[in-house]
Amino acid sequence: MEIHPKYLALTDAIEAGDVDAGVAEAQRLVQDGVSLRDIYLEAITPHLRDIGERFSRLELYLPDMMRAADVVKAIHTTLGGHLSGEGAVENAGTIVIGTIYGDIHDLGKNIVASMLEVNGFQMHDLGINVDTFDFLKKAREVNADIIAISSLLSTSLPYVSDVIQMIKANPADAQKFKILIGGGPVTAEYAAQVGADGFGRDAADAVRQAQALMQKN
């Protein structure tokens, strides 16, 4: 999708990770009569998609992607109120995310959560060392669409399997919740073996997988 020239100063700020410039330019566009919804749909969302694709091709590095996400989060925090009355940016889905029991690593999980959030998903982050039942409990509580589980230690993988088995054991839960997993020791083969619905190789891929899972719902 080609981005209109009027948004180039905004996308340049996102690309540079310049929070102040990004927020100021978004504010200027709104003051000039451009709806925040259009800013998201016509500029922010396609530019983030492009960033994710370049990251997957190793044309951008992780800090570049995180800085871009920080700009978009700041824009949403500052100007989110403008969405009321003009129709909110469409909610891409609701996700419960956490690092599995036995694992206290959160960098990868935080990156994935940020990228999902700026792509329109409503995130509920359970943090680290999350008990197996807590994933299901929170998913039921918030009526989630996807449960995303991060594991950075091979010793914690059995607990990932426990969560999936718990969900699959109840037909209603199995039908409602899609399961997305990822992390250092997680592979596509392991995801298929334990019955996960999706596997994210990295943050950009996790966004694509989550979007694909929502299309199946």
Secondary structure by P-SEA (a helix, b strand, c coil): ccccccaaaaaaaaaaccaaaaaaaaaaaaaacccaaaaaaccaaaaaaaaaaaaaaccccaaaaaaaaaaaaaaaaaccccccccccccccbbbbbbbcccccccaaaaaaaaaaaaacccccccccccccaaaaaaaaaacccbbbbbbccccaaaaaaaaaaaaaacaaaaacbbbbbbcccccaaaaaaaccccccccaaaaaaaaaaaaaac
